[in-house]
Amino acid sequence: MPPQSYASHIKEIEAFGLGQPMHGGSRDEAVLDSWRRCLDHHRLDPARTCEAVIVPEGQLRQHREESESLIRIARSGLERLYQQLKGLDYVLLLADRHGVAVDFLGREAASGDLRRAGLYLGAEWREDRAGTSAVGACLATGDALTVHQSDHFDFTHTRLSCTAAPIYDLRGELAAVLDLSQLRSPEERASQGLALNLVVAAARRVELANLMAQSRRDWVLRFSQSPDFLDVDPDAAIALDAHGRINAMTHAGARLLAAAARLDWRQRHALIGQPLERFFQFDARHLPSLRADRPAQQRIVRACDGRVLFAHAIEPMRVLSPASRPAALAPLPSALQMLSAGDPAMDALLHKAARLAPQNLPILVQGETGAGKEFLARAIHGASGRSGAFVAINCAAIPESLLESELFGYLPGSWTGGASKGRQGLIEAAHRGTLFLDEIGDMPLALQAKLLRVLSESQVLPLGAREPRTVDIRVLSASHRPLAELVQSGQFRQDLLYRLNAAELQLPPLRRRRDLGGMMDRMLAELGSQYSLGEAARAMLLAHPWPGNLRELHNVLRYAVALCGDGPQGGAAAWECVRECVIEPAHLPDSLQAADVLDAGPSMLQIDGTAGLDAADSAGGRLQSGTAVELEQLLAQCHGNVSEVARRLGVSRSTVHRRIQRLQLGVRHASWSSSAGPRE
C-alpha cells in the first residue's frame, strides 16, 4: 500500500464515514470496524492529529504496580522474543487493560524517536485517545490483528506498523495486550504476517506460564494437536479444582471448551465452574492416566464435539503442613537464572534479588574479585523493568582526578583538556536506568560527599554548571572490601553506606558453591557445543580452589578451548574435531597443573603408618616415592578402582585421577576395565 498524504488519508476516512464504497478492498475488516468506532462512538475527528500520549511518571507507576505479577511472568518470554528479532528494529510493548504500555523492549539508541512515536514505556494507546491502533483495536475486540501504516486513524501514526495479540487472565478476562511494532517497515502489509504469528505464539506462552504459576494446587490439563509438542509447547491448558470443575483456562483453552460444548467463548460464566465431562468424553477420575509417565501418543482424549486431542495432566502440588511448607518462589527472570546451576545458597540469593529488582532500593553487592558482582547487577537491572540504560563505572580503575568529571560531566570550557562541547556524566547517562558503581570502596572521600547529595536530592550538578539537573537513577554498588570495616577506619562515609545498602547481597566465592560442575558445563557450552570435559580434566578443575572465582574459571576454559581446537584444519579429521573435542589436562593452563603438583605433594604415594596400604606393605614394604611403577602396582591391586586407591592413600579421587593422567597410566592400562581407563 503506497504511503498516503495527510489530505488523502483524511479524505478516505471521511468517505468511509459517509458510507461511500471502499475501492480496492485494501483495508482489513477489523481496521474498518475500528474506524467506525472512532467516528461514531468515540467521536474522533480524523483531521485533528495528536502526538503520542505518555502518561506521567506517577500514573505509570500505578499502572505497573497493578500489573506487577503479569509483568514479572511475561518478562522472560518477551526477552526471548526480542532476542529473536534483534536487528530488525522491532519494539515490544506490553500494554495493560487500560492501554498503557507497562513494559518495553527496544533499542535505547533510538529511544527519542520511539518515545515521540509512542513506542515507549508509558504510552497510552486506548482507542478513544489514539484512534485506530493495534493495541486499541485489540482491547476493543479481544482479537489479534495488524494495523499497518495508513490503517491508523490518526495521521500522526501512519508511519508505524503495529501487530498485537491479547493476553487473557485465568478467568477469561482480557488482561493485557502484547504489541510488536516497527517505526519504519516495508510498505506491503503482508510483511507483517510473521510478526502476527510470533506475537500470537508469545501471548499464548505468557498465558500458559501465568496459569502454571497460579494453579499449583489444581490439576492442570494441557492439550495439543500433536503428541510431539504436547509436553514442550502445548496449544491450550485448563485448571481443575478438587471436584473436577473448570477453575482457570488460557484463551485457547476457553475457545477449546466453548467449541466442545458449542458455546460462545465470550460467555465465560458458561465455562468456569462447569464439570470436565461437560466438554470431554471423560471425567476427573481419568486424569491420572494422562500423566507424563505414559507416552504422549497414548494420552488421547476426545472432546464432546468429536475432536481428538492429546492431553497431559499435571498433578497438584502436595499441600504440606504450615511447619514444613516451603515458601513459594516465583520463577526467576532469565537473566538471573543464568547465574546459578543449582547451588542452594546462590539460588536463595537470586530469589531475593528477583524480589528486590522491581523496587527502587539501592543494593550493595559484596563478594570476592571475579565472583560475578557486575553480572548480578546487570541481571537485577534486566529484571527491574527500568527503561533507561545500565551504566557501569569502576571507581578503582579511573584516576581520582578524572573520576568526578566522569561521574558528573562538565560544561564546555570547564577545565583544560576537556572536550570542547563538554560531556554528559555517567550519572546523567543512567537517567531512568541503573548506575552501577563497582569497587565503591575505592571512591575518594570528597567524591563520596557529592554522591551522597545526588542520592539524597536526585539531582546532579555538572562541573561548571550553576543549575542542577534532575535525574531518576537506581544505584547498585559493589565492593570486594568490607565497607563496614572501611567506615571504622575512616576510609568510607557511614551516611553514604546507609544510603547504598538498603539491601545487601553477599555473593559466595566459587570454591564454596556446590554447582561448580554445572557452571563449568554452562560456560563451556557458551564457548562451543562441540567441547566437553574429559574425566581427568574435570577432576583437576573441581579440585582447584579458584581464587579468581568465575573470572578465572572463564579464562581457564577459554584457554582450554583454544588448545583443544588446535587440530587438523581439513578433511575428515577436521570434521571430527568440530563435531567433538574432549578437553584433557594437557589443554589446561600450566599454572593450574603446577598448582596440582603442589597439591599432590612431593610424593603422592608416600604413606605413614595410618595410610592403610596393607596390600602394598605385604608386596614389598612401605612405598617411599610417587613413581609410575608404584601407582601402577596399586591400581592393579585395586583392579583399577580409583575410589579404592584414593581410600587407601587417604587422598581425594581427583588427586588420583590427576596423577594417573600425568603419568599416562590410563592409556597404558586400558585393560583395567572392560573398555578403557581406570574405574571409579
C-alpha positions in Angstrom: 0.0 0.0 0.0 1.7 3.3 -1.1 2.1 6.0 1.6 -0.7 8.5 1.8 -0.6 12.2 2.1 -2.4 13.9 5.0 -5.2 15.1 2.7 -5.8 11.8 1.0 -5.8 10.0 4.4 -8.4 12.3 5.8 -10.5 12.1 2.6 -10.5 8.3 2.7 -11.7 8.1 6.3 -14.4 10.8 5.7 -15.6 9.0 2.6 -15.8 5.8 4.7 -17.8 7.6 7.4 -20.3 8.8 4.8 -20.9 5.2 3.7 -19.1 5.5 0.3 -17.8 2.3 -1.1 -14.1 1.5 -0.4 -12.0 1.0 -3.5 -9.7 -2.0 -3.9 -10.6 -3.7 -0.7 -7.3 -2.7 0.8 -8.4 -2.5 4.4 -9.0 -5.4 6.8 -12.5 -5.6 8.2 -11.0 -5.2 11.7 -9.5 -1.9 10.7 -12.7 -0.6 9.2 -14.6 -1.7 12.3 -12.2 0.4 14.4 -12.6 3.4 12.1 -16.3 3.1 12.6 -16.0 3.1 16.4 -13.6 6.1 16.2 -16.1 8.1 14.2 -19.5 7.0 15.7 -18.7 6.0 19.3 -15.6 8.0 20.2 -16.5 11.0 18.1 -12.9 11.5 16.9 -12.1 13.9 14.1 -9.6 12.4 11.5 -8.4 15.9 10.6 -7.3 16.6 14.2 -3.9 14.9 14.8 -2.4 14.3 18.2 1.1 13.2 19.2 1.5 10.1 21.2 0.4 10.4 24.8 3.0 9.4 27.5 1.3 9.2 31.0 3.1 11.0 33.9 5.7 9.0 35.9 3.4 8.7 39.0 0.5 7.4 36.9 2.8 4.9 35.1 4.0 3.6 38.5 0.4 2.9 39.4 -0.3 1.0 36.2 2.9 -1.0 36.6 2.0 -1.9 40.2 -1.4 -3.1 39.2 0.2 -5.4 36.5 3.3 -6.3 38.5 2.7 -10.1 38.6 1.9 -10.3 34.9 4.9 -8.2 34.0 7.2 -10.5 36.1 5.8 -13.6 34.4 5.8 -12.2 30.9 9.3 -10.7 31.1 11.4 -13.7 30.3 9.2 -14.6 27.3 9.4 -11.1 26.0 13.1 -11.0 26.3 13.4 -14.3 24.4 11.1 -13.0 21.6 13.0 -9.7 21.4 16.4 -11.5 21.1 14.9 -13.5 18.1 14.0 -10.2 16.4 17.2 -8.3 17.3 18.5 -6.3 14.4 15.1 -6.0 12.7 14.2 -2.7 14.5 11.1 -4.2 16.2 9.8 -2.8 19.5 7.9 -4.9 22.1 5.3 -3.3 24.2 3.2 -4.9 27.0 0.1 -2.8 27.5 -2.3 -3.3 30.4 -6.1 -3.5 30.1 -6.2 0.3 30.1 -4.0 0.5 27.0 -0.9 1.9 28.8 2.5 0.4 28.0 3.8 -1.0 31.3 6.8 -2.8 29.8 9.0 -2.1 26.9 11.9 -3.6 24.9 13.6 -1.7 22.2 16.8 -0.1 21.1 17.9 2.5 23.6 19.8 4.3 20.9 16.5 5.2 19.3 14.7 6.0 22.5 14.0 9.6 21.5 12.3 8.6 18.2 10.4 5.8 19.9 9.1 8.0 22.7 7.8 10.6 20.2 6.1 7.8 18.2 4.5 6.3 21.3 6.5 3.0 21.1 7.8 3.5 24.7 7.1 2.9 28.3 4.0 4.8 29.5 2.5 5.3 26.0 -1.3 5.3 26.1 -3.0 3.5 23.1 -6.6 3.3 24.1 -8.8 3.6 21.0 -10.7 6.7 22.4 -7.4 8.5 22.9 -5.2 7.4 20.0 -7.7 6.3 17.4 -7.2 3.1 15.5 -4.1 1.3 16.6 -3.2 -2.4 17.2 -3.3 -2.1 21.0 -6.5 -0.1 21.0 -8.3 -2.3 18.5 -7.1 -5.5 20.2 -8.5 -4.2 23.5 -11.8 -3.3 21.9 -12.3 -6.7 20.1 -10.2 -9.2 22.0 -8.6 -10.4 18.8 -5.1 -10.4 17.4 -4.6 -8.1 14.4 -2.2 -5.9 12.5 -2.7 -2.1 11.9 -0.2 -1.2 9.2 0.8 2.3 8.4 -2.2 4.2 6.9 -4.6 1.8 8.7 -4.1 4.1 11.7 -6.9 6.6 12.2 -4.6 9.4 13.3 -2.3 10.6 10.5 0.5 11.1 13.1 0.8 7.3 13.5 0.7 6.3 9.8 4.4 5.6 9.5 4.1 2.9 12.2 3.3 -0.8 11.6 1.9 -2.5 14.7 0.8 -6.0 15.5 -0.9 -7.0 18.7 -2.3 -10.1 20.4 -4.5 -10.3 23.6 -3.4 -11.8 26.8 -6.3 -13.2 28.9 -6.3 -13.9 32.7 -7.3 -17.2 34.2 -11.0 -16.3 34.3 -11.1 -15.4 30.6 -10.9 -11.6 31.1 -8.7 -9.5 28.8 -5.8 -8.5 31.0 -3.1 -7.1 28.7 -2.0 -6.7 25.1 1.3 -7.8 23.6 2.4 -5.4 20.8 5.2 -5.8 18.2 5.8 -2.6 16.3 8.2 -1.1 13.8 8.9 2.6 13.4 9.8 2.0 9.8 8.6 -1.0 7.8 8.1 -2.2 4.2 5.0 -0.7 2.5 3.5 -4.1 1.9 1.1 -5.1 4.6 2.0 -8.8 4.1 5.4 -8.0 5.5 3.9 -8.2 9.0 2.5 -11.8 8.6 5.4 -13.3 10.5 5.1 -10.7 13.3 1.4 -11.7 13.8 2.3 -15.4 14.2 5.2 -14.6 16.6 3.1 -12.2 18.8 0.2 -14.7 19.0 2.5 -17.5 20.0 4.3 -15.4 22.6 0.9 -14.3 24.1 -0.1 -17.9 24.3 3.0 -18.9 26.2 2.6 -16.0 28.6 -0.9 -17.2 29.4 0.3 -20.7 29.9 3.1 -19.6 32.2 0.6 -17.5 34.2 -1.8 -20.4 34.6 1.0 -22.8 35.6 2.3 -20.3 38.2 -1.1 -19.7 39.8 -2.6 -23.2 39.6 0.0 -25.2 41.5 -2.7 -26.7 43.8 -5.0 -27.7 41.0 -4.9 -30.4 38.3 -3.7 -28.8 35.1 -4.7 -30.3 31.8 -2.7 -29.3 28.8 -3.7 -30.1 25.2 -2.0 -30.3 21.8 -3.0 -31.5 18.4 0.4 -33.2 18.1 1.9 -35.7 20.6 5.4 -34.5 19.8 4.8 -31.0 21.1 2.4 -31.9 24.0 4.9 -31.8 26.8 7.1 -29.0 25.5 4.8 -26.4 23.8 1.1 -27.2 24.3 -1.7 -25.4 22.5 -4.1 -24.8 25.4 -4.5 -25.5 29.1 -7.2 -25.6 31.8 -7.0 -26.0 35.5 -9.5 -28.1 37.6 -10.4 -27.8 41.2 -10.7 -30.7 43.6 -14.1 -31.6 42.3 -13.1 -31.8 38.7 -14.6 -28.4 37.7 -13.0 -25.8 35.4 -11.2 -23.4 37.6 -9.0 -21.5 35.2 -8.0 -21.5 31.5 -5.9 -19.9 28.9 -7.6 -18.1 26.0 -7.0 -21.1 23.7 -8.4 -23.3 26.4 -11.5 -21.2 26.6 -12.0 -21.5 22.8 -11.5 -25.3 23.1 -14.1 -25.6 25.8 -16.6 -23.4 24.0 -16.2 -25.3 20.8 -16.6 -28.6 22.6 -19.9 -27.5 24.1 -21.0 -25.4 21.2 -20.9 -22.2 23.2 -19.6 -18.6 22.7 -16.1 -18.4 24.3 -17.0 -14.9 25.4 -19.7 -16.3 27.7 -17.1 -17.0 30.4 -19.8 -17.8 33.1 -20.8 -20.8 31.0 -17.3 -22.2 31.2 -15.9 -21.5 34.6 -17.2 -23.9 37.3 -18.5 -26.5 34.8 -17.5 -30.2 35.3 -14.9 -31.6 32.9 -17.4 -34.1 31.4 -19.5 -31.2 30.2 -16.8 -30.7 27.5 -14.9 -34.0 27.2 -15.8 -37.7 27.0 -14.1 -38.5 30.3 -14.1 -37.1 33.8 -11.6 -36.3 36.6 -11.2 -40.0 37.5 -9.3 -40.5 34.3 -6.7 -37.7 35.0 -4.0 -40.0 36.5 -3.9 -42.0 33.2 -2.9 -38.8 31.4 0.3 -38.1 33.4 3.7 -37.8 31.7 4.7 -41.3 32.8 2.9 -42.6 29.8 4.0 -41.9 26.2 2.3 -38.9 24.7 1.0 -40.9 21.8 -1.1 -42.9 24.3 -2.6 -39.9 26.1 -5.6 -39.4 23.7 -8.8 -37.7 24.7 -12.0 -36.9 22.7 -14.0 -33.7 23.1 -17.7 -33.6 23.0 -17.7 -32.2 19.5 -15.8 -35.2 18.3 -12.4 -33.6 18.1 -9.4 -35.9 19.1 -6.6 -34.3 21.1 -3.5 -35.3 23.1 -3.5 -34.4 26.8 -1.0 -34.0 29.6 -2.4 -34.0 33.2 -0.2 -32.4 35.9 -0.9 -33.3 39.5 -1.5 -30.6 42.1 1.4 -29.8 44.4 1.2 -31.7 47.7 -0.1 -29.4 50.5 2.3 -29.5 53.4 1.7 -28.6 57.0 2.5 -24.9 57.8 5.6 -26.0 59.7 7.1 -28.0 56.8 5.7 -25.9 53.9 8.5 -24.1 52.0 8.0 -20.5 50.9 6.5 -20.2 47.4 9.1 -19.0 45.0 8.2 -17.2 41.8 10.1 -18.3 38.6 13.4 -16.4 38.3 13.8 -14.0 35.4 16.0 -15.5 32.7 18.9 -13.1 33.3 19.1 -14.2 37.0 18.6 -17.9 36.1 21.9 -17.9 34.2 23.9 -17.1 37.4 23.4 -20.4 39.1 23.5 -24.0 38.1 21.8 -25.3 41.2 23.7 -24.1 44.2 21.1 -23.7 47.1 22.8 -20.7 48.6 23.1 -19.0 45.3 19.5 -19.8 44.3 18.3 -18.3 47.6 20.3 -15.1 46.9 18.9 -14.9 43.3 15.3 -15.2 44.5 16.0 -12.4 46.9 17.5 -10.4 44.1 14.4 -11.1 41.9 12.1 -9.7 44.6 14.3 -6.6 45.1 14.8 -5.9 41.3 11.5 -4.1 40.7 11.9 -1.9 43.8 13.9 1.3 43.7 16.1 0.3 46.6 19.8 0.8 46.3 21.6 -2.5 46.6 25.1 -3.2 47.7 26.7 -6.4 46.3 29.7 -7.8 48.3 31.9 -10.6 47.1 35.4 -11.6 46.2 37.1 -10.4 43.0 35.7 -12.3 40.0 32.7 -13.6 41.8 30.3 -12.1 39.3 29.2 -8.8 41.0 28.7 -7.0 37.8 26.9 -9.9 36.2 24.4 -9.9 39.1 24.0 -6.1 38.9 23.2 -6.4 35.2 20.7 -9.2 35.8 19.0 -7.1 38.5 18.7 -4.2 36.1 17.3 -6.5 33.4 14.6 -7.7 35.8 13.9 -4.2 37.2 11.7 -3.0 34.3 13.5 0.3 34.2 13.6 1.8 30.7 16.9 3.5 30.9 20.4 2.2 30.3 22.7 0.2 32.6 25.8 2.4 33.1 28.8 0.8 34.9 31.9 2.6 36.3 34.8 1.1 38.1 35.8 3.5 40.8 39.2 1.8 41.2 40.1 1.9 37.5 39.7 5.7 36.9 42.2 8.2 38.3 40.9 10.3 41.1 41.4 13.5 39.1 39.1 12.2 36.3 36.5 10.3 38.4 34.5 13.4 39.3 34.2 14.6 35.7 33.3 11.1 34.5 30.5 10.8 37.1 29.1 14.3 37.0 30.0 15.5 33.5 31.1 19.0 32.7 30.2 22.1 30.6 32.3 23.4 27.7 35.4 25.2 29.0 35.1 23.9 32.5 38.7 22.6 32.6 41.8 22.5 30.3 41.9 19.3 28.3 38.1 18.7 28.4 36.0 18.2 25.3 35.1 21.4 23.6 31.4 20.6 23.7 31.5 19.3 27.3 30.5 15.9 28.3 27.4 14.2 29.8 28.3 12.5 33.1 27.7 8.8 33.7 25.1 9.6 36.4 23.0 11.6 33.9 23.5 8.9 31.3 21.8 6.5 33.6 18.6 8.6 33.8 15.6 6.2 34.2 18.1 3.3 34.3 20.7 1.9 36.6 24.1 3.3 37.7 26.5 0.5 38.8 29.4 1.7 40.9 31.9 -1.1 41.0 34.6 -1.0 43.8 32.8 1.8 45.5 35.1 1.3 48.5 37.9 3.0 46.4 35.9 6.2 45.8 37.7 9.2 47.4 36.0 10.7 50.4 35.4 14.1 48.8 33.6 12.5 46.0 31.6 10.3 48.4 30.0 13.5 49.8 28.9 14.6 46.3 27.5 11.2 45.5 25.6 11.3 48.8 24.0 14.6 47.7 22.9 13.0 44.4 21.3 10.1 46.2 19.5 12.4 48.7 18.2 15.0 46.2 18.1 13.1 42.9 20.0 16.0 41.3 23.4 16.2 39.6 25.5 19.3 39.1 28.0 19.0 36.2 31.3 20.7 36.6 31.0 24.4 35.6 27.2 24.4 35.9 25.2 26.6 38.2 21.8 24.8 38.0 21.4 21.1 39.0 19.7 18.6 36.7 17.1 16.2 37.9 17.9 12.5 37.4 15.9 9.3 38.1 18.5 6.6 38.8 18.6 3.4 40.6 22.1 2.8 42.2 23.7 -0.6 42.5 27.2 -0.7 44.0 29.8 -3.4 44.7 33.0 -4.0 46.5 35.3 -6.8 47.4 36.3 -4.9 50.5 34.0 -5.0 53.6 32.6 -1.4 53.7 31.7 -1.6 57.4 35.4 -2.0 58.2 36.3 0.9 55.9 33.8 3.0 57.8 35.6 2.1 61.1 39.0 3.1 59.7 37.6 6.4 58.4 38.0 5.5 54.7 34.3 5.4 53.9 31.4 7.7 55.0 28.9 6.0 57.2 26.0 8.0 56.0 26.8 7.0 52.4 27.0 3.3 53.4 23.4 3.6 54.8 22.3 5.1 51.5 23.9 2.4 49.4 23.0 -0.7 51.3 19.2 -0.5 51.8 19.7 -4.1 50.7 22.9 -6.2 50.7 23.6 -9.3 48.7 26.7 -11.4 49.6 28.0 -13.4 46.6 29.6 -16.7 47.7 33.1 -17.5 46.3 33.2 -20.2 43.7 35.1 -22.6 46.0 32.1 -22.7 48.3 29.5 -23.3 45.7 28.0 -26.7 45.1 27.3 -26.0 41.4 30.9 -25.7 40.2 30.5 -28.6 37.8 27.3 -27.2 36.4 28.9 -23.7 35.9 31.8 -25.3 34.1 29.4 -27.1 31.7 27.4 -24.0 31.1 30.4 -21.8 30.4 31.8 -24.5 28.1 28.5 -24.8 26.2 28.6 -21.0 25.6 32.1 -21.4 24.1 31.0 -24.1 21.7 28.7 -27.1 21.8 31.4 -29.4 20.4 33.6 -29.1 23.5 33.3 -31.4 26.6 35.5 -32.0 29.6 37.3 -35.3 30.0 37.1 -37.0 33.3 40.7 -36.2 34.4 40.4 -32.5 33.4 37.1 -32.2 35.2 38.7 -33.7 38.3 41.5 -31.2 38.1 39.1 -28.3 37.7 36.8 -29.4 40.6 39.8 -29.7 42.9 41.2 -26.2 42.1 40.4 -23.5 44.8 39.6 -20.8 42.2 41.0 -17.7 43.9 39.9 -15.7 40.9 36.4 -17.2 41.0 34.1 -17.1 37.9 36.5 -14.8 36.0 39.4 -17.3 36.5 37.2 -20.2 35.5 36.1 -18.5 32.3 39.6 -17.7 31.3 40.8 -21.2 32.0 38.0 -22.7 29.8 38.7 -20.2 27.0 42.4 -21.3 27.1 41.5 -24.9 27.1 39.1 -24.5 24.2 41.8 -22.7 22.2 44.3 -25.5 22.7 41.7 -28.3 22.3 40.6 -26.8 19.0 44.2 -26.6 17.6 43.9 -29.7 15.4 43.9 -30.5 11.7 42.2 -27.9 9.5 41.0 -30.0 6.7 39.4 -33.3 5.6 37.6 -35.8 7.8 39.9 -35.2 10.8 38.8 -31.5 10.9 35.2 -32.6 10.8 35.7 -34.9 13.7 37.4 -32.0 15.7 34.5 -29.7 15.0 32.0 -32.4 15.9 33.5 -33.3 19.3 36.6 -32.1 21.2 37.3 -33.5 24.7 39.4 -31.3 26.9 42.1 -33.2 28.7 44.6 -32.0 31.4 47.2 -31.2 28.7 44.8 -28.5 27.4 44.7 -26.7 30.8 47.0 -23.8 31.7 50.5 -24.6 33.1 49.7 -22.6 36.3 46.8 -25.0 37.0 48.9 -28.0 36.5 51.7 -26.6 38.6 49.2 -26.0 41.4 48.2 -29.6 41.0 51.8 -30.8 41.6 52.0 -28.8 44.8 48.6 -30.2 45.8 49.8 -33.7 45.3 52.9 -33.1 47.4 56.4 -34.4 46.9 55.2 -38.0 46.9 51.6 -38.9 46.4 52.3 -42.4 47.5 54.4 -41.6 50.5 52.4 -43.2 53.3 52.8 -43.3 57.0 51.6 -46.0 59.3 48.0 -44.8 59.2 47.7 -44.9 55.4 46.2 -48.3 55.3 48.1 -49.7 52.4 48.1 -53.3 53.6 48.5 -54.9 50.3 51.4 -52.7 49.3 53.2 -53.4 52.5 52.9 -57.2 52.1 54.1 -56.9 48.5 57.3 -55.2 49.2 57.3 -52.8 52.2 56.3 -49.2 52.5 56.4 -47.1 49.3 58.6 -44.1 49.6 58.2 -42.3 46.2 55.3 -41.5 43.9 56.6 -43.2 40.8 54.6 -44.5 37.9 55.5 -48.1 38.8 54.2 -47.7 42.4 50.9 -46.2 41.3 50.7 -48.8 38.6 51.1 -51.6 41.2 48.5 -50.1 43.5 46.0 -49.7 40.7 46.5 -53.3 39.7 45.9 -54.5 43.3 42.7 -52.5 43.3 41.6 -53.8 39.9 41.6 -50.2 38.5 39.1 -48.9 41.1 40.2 -45.3 41.7 37.9 -44.9 44.7 39.6 -47.8 46.4 43.0 -46.3 45.6 42.1 -43.0 47.0 40.7 -44.6 50.2 43.9 -46.5 50.8 46.0 -43.4 50.2 43.8 -41.1 52.2 43.5 -38.6 49.3 40.7 -37.5 47.1 39.7 -39.3 43.9 40.5 -36.1 41.9 44.1 -36.2 43.1 44.5 -39.9 42.0 42.9 -39.0 38.6 45.4 -36.2 38.1 48.4 -38.4 38.8 47.1 -41.1 36.5 46.7 -38.6 33.7 50.2 -37.1 34.3 51.9 -40.5 34.3 49.7 -41.6 31.3 48.7 -44.8 33.1 45.1 -44.6 31.8 46.4 -45.3 28.3 48.8 -48.0 29.2 46.4 -49.9 31.3 43.2 -49.9 29.4 42.7 -53.5 30.4 41.9 -52.4 34.0 38.3 -52.1 32.9 36.1 -53.6 30.2 36.6 -50.6 27.9 39.3 -48.1 28.7 40.8 -46.3 31.7 40.5 -46.9 35.5 37.2 -47.5 37.1 35.6 -45.4 39.8 
